[in-house]
Amino acid sequence: MYDVRHTRFRKWLDDGISPAQVADWVGNSVLVLLATYARCVEGQLPDLKWRLEAAGDLPERPDAG
């Protein structure tokens, strides 16, 4: 049963559902959730960069002049 639970949590995180939402659903704190599953979150960096750029919140690199 634990493997099914672990797989579901990992899938939610990999799908980009916020850790705060997943923690709420599973009854854990974000700290506990990320301590266990932080290494499971993969492939979200390109989407995160796109969202930050779209919001104008991604700082310029100092050497990008």
C-alpha distances in whole Angstrom, upper triangle without the diagonal:
4,5,5,6,9,10,11,13,14,16,17,19,20,21,23,22,23,21,23,22,18,18,20,17,14,16,17,21,22,23,19,18,20,20,17,17,21,21,19,21,23,26,27,31,33,32,32,36,37,36,38,41,41,41,43,41,41,44,46,46,49,50,50,54
4,5,5,6,8,10,11,12,14,15,17,18,20,22,20,21,19,21,20,16,16,18,16,13,15,15,18,19,19,16,14,17,17,13,14,17,18,16,18,21,24,25,28,31,30,30,33,34,34,35,38,39,39,41,39,38,41,44,43,46,47,47,51
4,5,5,6,9,10,10,12,14,15,16,18,20,20,21,19,21,20,17,17,19,17,14,17,17,20,20,20,17,15,17,17,13,13,17,16,14,17,19,22,23,26,28,28,28,31,33,32,34,37,37,37,40,38,37,40,42,42,45,46,45,49
4,5,5,6,9,10,10,12,14,15,16,19,18,20,18,20,19,15,16,18,15,13,16,17,20,20,21,18,16,18,19,15,14,18,18,15,17,19,21,22,26,28,27,27,31,32,31,33,36,36,36,39,37,37,40,42,42,45,46,45,49
4,5,5,6,9,10,11,13,14,15,17,16,17,15,17,16,12,13,14,12,9,12,13,16,16,18,15,12,15,16,13,12,16,16,14,16,18,21,21,25,27,26,26,29,30,29,31,34,34,34,37,35,35,38,40,40,44,45,44,48
4,5,5,6,9,10,11,12,14,16,15,16,14,16,16,12,13,15,13,11,13,13,15,15,16,13,11,12,13,10,9,12,13,10,13,15,18,19,22,25,24,24,27,28,28,29,32,33,33,35,33,33,35,38,38,41,42,41,45
4,6,5,6,9,10,10,12,14,14,16,15,17,16,13,14,17,14,13,16,16,18,17,19,16,13,14,16,12,10,13,13,10,12,14,16,18,21,23,22,23,26,27,26,28,31,31,32,34,33,32,35,37,37,40,41,40,44
4,5,5,6,9,10,10,13,12,14,13,15,13,10,12,14,11,10,14,14,17,16,18,16,13,14,16,13,11,14,15,11,12,15,17,17,21,23,21,22,25,26,25,27,30,30,30,33,31,31,34,37,37,40,41,40,44
4,5,5,6,9,10,11,10,11,10,12,11,7,9,11,10,8,12,11,13,12,14,12,9,11,13,10,8,11,12,9,10,13,16,15,19,21,20,20,23,24,23,25,28,28,28,31,29,29,32,34,34,38,39,38,42
4,5,5,6,8,10,10,12,10,14,13,10,12,14,13,12,15,14,15,14,15,14,10,10,13,10,7,9,9,6,7,10,12,13,16,19,18,18,21,22,22,23,26,27,27,29,28,27,30,32,32,35,36,36,39
4,5,5,6,9,9,12,12,15,13,10,13,15,13,13,17,16,18,16,18,17,13,14,16,14,10,12,12,9,9,10,12,12,16,18,16,17,21,21,21,23,26,26,26,29,27,27,30,32,33,36,37,36,39
4,6,5,7,6,8,9,11,10,7,10,12,11,11,14,14,16,14,16,16,12,13,16,14,11,12,13,10,9,11,13,12,16,17,15,16,20,20,19,21,24,24,24,27,25,25,29,31,32,35,36,35,39
4,5,5,5,7,7,10,10,7,10,13,12,12,15,14,14,12,14,14,10,10,13,12,8,9,10,8,6,8,10,9,13,15,13,13,17,18,17,19,22,22,22,25,23,23,26,28,29,32,33,32,36
4,5,7,10,10,14,13,11,14,16,15,16,19,18,18,15,17,17,13,12,15,14,10,10,10,7,5,6,7,7,11,13,12,13,16,17,16,18,21,21,22,24,23,22,25,27,28,31,32,31,34
4,6,9,11,14,12,11,14,16,15,16,19,19,19,17,19,19,15,15,18,17,13,13,14,11,9,9,9,8,12,13,11,12,16,16,15,18,20,20,21,24,23,22,26,28,28,32,33,31,35
4,6,8,11,10,10,13,15,14,16,18,18,17,15,17,18,14,13,17,16,13,12,14,11,8,9,9,7,10,12,9,10,13,13,12,15,17,17,18,20,19,19,23,25,26,29,31,29,32
4,6,8,7,7,10,11,11,13,15,15,15,12,16,16,13,13,16,16,13,13,15,13,10,12,13,11,14,15,12,12,16,16,14,17,20,19,19,22,21,21,24,27,28,32,33,32,35
4,5,5,6,9,10,11,13,14,13,12,10,13,14,11,11,15,15,12,12,15,13,11,13,14,11,14,16,13,12,16,16,14,15,19,19,18,21,19,20,23,26,27,30,32,31,34
4,5,5,6,8,10,10,12,10,9,6,9,10,7,7,11,11,9,9,13,12,10,13,15,13,15,18,16,14,18,19,17,18,21,22,21,23,21,21,24,27,28,31,33,32,35
4,6,5,6,9,10,10,9,8,6,9,11,9,10,13,14,13,13,16,15,14,17,19,16,18,20,18,16,20,21,18,19,23,22,21,24,21,22,25,28,30,32,35,34,37
4,5,5,6,9,10,10,10,9,12,13,11,12,15,15,14,14,18,16,14,17,19,16,19,21,18,17,21,21,19,20,24,23,22,25,23,24,27,31,32,35,37,36,39
4,5,5,6,8,8,9,8,12,11,8,10,13,13,11,12,15,13,12,16,18,16,19,21,19,18,22,22,20,22,25,25,24,27,25,26,29,32,33,36,38,37,40
4,5,5,6,5,6,5,9,8,6,9,12,11,11,12,16,14,14,18,20,18,21,23,21,20,24,25,22,23,27,27,26,28,26,27,30,33,34,36,38,38,41
4,6,5,6,7,8,12,11,10,13,15,15,15,16,19,18,17,21,23,21,23,26,23,22,25,26,24,25,28,28,26,29,27,29,31,35,36,39,41,40,43
4,6,8,10,11,14,13,11,14,16,15,15,17,19,18,17,20,22,21,24,26,23,23,26,27,24,26,30,29,28,31,29,30,33,36,37,41,43,42,45
4,6,9,10,13,11,9,12,14,13,13,15,18,16,17,20,22,21,24,27,25,24,28,29,26,28,31,31,30,33,31,32,34,38,38,41,43,43,46
4,7,9,12,10,9,13,14,14,14,17,20,19,19,23,25,24,26,29,27,26,29,30,28,29,33,33,31,34,32,33,35,39,39,42,44,44,47
4,6,8,6,6,10,11,11,12,14,17,16,17,21,24,22,24,27,26,24,28,29,27,28,31,31,30,32,30,31,33,36,37,39,41,41,44
4,5,5,6,9,10,11,12,13,17,17,17,20,23,21,23,26,25,23,26,28,25,25,29,30,28,30,27,28,30,34,34,37,39,39,42
4,6,5,6,8,10,10,10,14,14,14,17,20,18,19,23,21,19,22,24,22,22,26,26,25,27,24,24,27,30,30,33,35,35,38
4,5,5,6,9,10,10,13,14,14,18,21,19,20,24,23,20,23,26,24,23,27,28,27,28,25,25,27,30,30,33,35,35,38
4,6,5,6,9,10,13,14,15,18,21,20,22,25,24,22,26,28,26,26,30,31,29,31,28,28,30,33,33,36,38,38,41
4,6,5,6,8,11,11,11,15,18,17,19,23,21,20,23,25,23,24,27,28,27,29,27,27,29,32,32,35,36,36,40
4,5,5,5,8,9,9,13,16,15,16,20,19,17,20,23,21,22,25,26,25,27,24,24,26,29,28,31,33,33,36
4,6,6,9,10,12,15,18,18,19,23,22,20,23,26,25,25,28,29,28,30,27,26,28,31,30,32,34,35,38
4,6,8,9,11,14,18,18,19,23,23,21,24,27,26,26,29,31,30,32,29,28,30,33,32,35,36,36,40
4,5,5,7,11,14,14,16,20,19,18,21,23,23,23,26,28,27,29,26,26,28,30,30,33,34,34,38
4,5,6,9,12,12,13,17,17,16,18,21,20,20,24,25,25,26,23,22,24,27,26,29,30,30,34
4,6,8,11,12,13,17,17,16,19,21,21,22,24,26,26,28,25,24,25,27,26,29,30,30,34
4,6,10,11,13,16,16,16,19,21,21,22,24,26,26,28,26,24,27,29,28,31,32,32,35
4,7,7,10,13,13,12,15,17,17,18,21,22,22,24,22,21,23,26,25,28,29,29,32
4,6,8,10,11,11,14,16,16,18,20,21,22,24,22,20,23,24,24,27,28,27,31
4,6,7,8,10,11,13,14,16,17,18,20,21,20,18,21,22,22,26,26,25,28
4,6,5,6,9,10,11,12,14,15,17,18,17,15,19,20,20,24,25,23,27
4,5,5,6,9,10,10,12,14,15,16,15,13,15,17,17,20,21,20,23
4,5,5,6,9,10,11,12,14,15,15,12,15,16,17,20,21,19,22
4,5,5,6,9,10,10,12,14,14,13,16,18,19,22,23,21,24
4,5,5,6,9,10,11,12,11,10,13,15,16,20,21,20,23
4,5,5,6,8,10,10,9,7,11,12,13,17,18,16,19
4,5,5,6,9,10,10,9,13,14,15,19,20,18,20
4,5,5,6,9,9,9,13,15,17,21,22,20,22
4,5,5,6,5,5,9,12,14,17,19,17,20
4,5,5,6,5,9,10,13,16,17,15,17
4,5,8,9,12,13,16,20,21,18,20
4,5,8,11,13,17,20,22,19,21
4,6,8,10,14,16,18,16,17
4,6,9,12,15,18,16,18
4,7,9,12,14,13,15
4,6,9,12,11,12
4,6,8,7,9
4,5,5,8
4,6,7
4,6
4
